[in-house]
Amino acid sequence: MALPPRSLLSILGRVPCFDMGCCMTTAQILLILVITLQLADILSTYLVISKGVGQEANPVLIPLFKALGALPALLLVKGAVIAALLYLRADLPVELLGLIAAGYAWVVWHNFGILKGK
């Protein structure tokens, strides 16, 4: 089955729509992924800390955790990160979004690995 003619444009940065009426750029997909990973990082970090099986490794966040508590500090910092991502979204290169997504995918994977005892 032949792809629609706009599929050539899909290769150049858009996900194919196939006449469904919704096309997203690679940057938009990565932005959604990064935001989702930020939320997963909140959950996984909070679970690791609240269960006492690990601690925050980011030296910037440790003083905030001590001052505010784990969950408020996570919500504050991750909320600011998500707000910055949304504000800067038009200026963020796709490659940077990809690197951020890869980094946070590792962090979330690592946190859930700690929770599983691995």
C-alpha positions in Angstrom: 0.0 0.0 0.0 1.4 3.4 -1.0 1.9 6.1 1.6 0.2 9.4 1.1 2.3 12.1 -0.7 2.8 14.1 2.5 4.8 11.1 3.9 7.9 12.7 2.4 7.4 15.7 4.7 6.9 13.2 7.6 10.5 12.0 7.0 11.7 15.6 7.3 10.3 16.2 10.8 6.6 15.3 11.0 5.0 12.2 12.1 2.7 10.7 9.4 -0.9 11.6 9.8 -2.4 9.2 7.2 -5.4 11.4 6.8 -6.3 11.3 10.6 -6.1 15.1 10.8 -3.4 15.2 13.5 0.3 15.7 12.7 2.9 16.3 15.3 6.4 17.4 14.8 9.3 15.4 16.3 9.9 18.3 18.6 6.3 18.1 19.9 6.6 14.4 20.5 9.9 14.8 22.3 8.5 17.6 24.4 5.5 15.5 25.5 8.0 12.6 26.3 10.2 14.9 28.4 7.3 16.3 30.3 6.0 12.7 30.9 9.5 11.7 32.1 9.6 14.7 34.5 6.3 13.5 36.0 7.7 9.9 36.2 10.8 11.3 37.9 8.7 12.9 40.5 6.9 9.7 41.2 9.9 7.4 41.2 12.2 9.7 43.2 9.5 10.2 45.8 8.9 6.5 46.1 12.6 5.8 46.4 13.0 8.4 49.2 9.7 7.7 51.0 10.5 3.9 51.1 14.0 4.6 52.4 15.7 2.6 49.7 17.7 5.5 48.3 18.3 9.2 48.5 18.5 12.2 46.2 21.7 12.3 44.2 21.4 15.8 42.7 23.4 18.2 44.9 21.3 21.1 43.8 18.1 19.4 45.1 19.4 18.1 48.4 19.2 21.5 50.3 15.7 22.0 48.9 14.7 18.5 50.1 16.0 19.4 53.6 14.3 22.8 53.6 10.9 21.9 52.0 10.6 18.1 52.2 10.9 15.7 49.3 7.5 16.0 47.6 7.2 19.8 47.8 10.8 20.3 46.5 10.2 17.8 43.7 6.9 19.5 42.7 8.5 23.0 42.8 11.6 22.1 40.8 9.9 19.8 38.2 7.1 22.4 37.9 9.7 25.0 37.1 11.4 22.7 34.6 8.1 21.9 32.8 7.2 25.6 32.8 10.6 26.5 31.3 10.2 23.7 28.7 6.8 25.0 27.6 8.0 28.6 27.5 11.1 27.8 25.5 9.6 25.1 23.3 10.0 27.0 20.0 13.7 27.6 20.7 14.7 24.1 21.9 16.6 22.1 19.3 15.2 18.6 18.6 18.6 17.2 19.5 18.6 18.8 22.9 15.1 17.5 23.6 16.3 14.0 22.6 19.2 14.2 25.0 17.0 15.5 27.8 14.6 12.6 27.1 17.4 10.0 27.1 18.8 11.4 30.3 15.5 11.4 32.2 14.6 8.0 30.8 17.8 6.6 32.4 17.0 8.4 35.7 13.4 7.0 35.8 14.7 3.5 34.8 17.4 3.7 37.5 14.9 4.8 40.2 12.4 2.0 39.4 15.4 -0.4 39.4 16.2 0.7 43.0 12.6 0.1 43.9 12.7 -3.4 42.5 15.9 -4.1 44.5 18.2 -4.3 41.5 
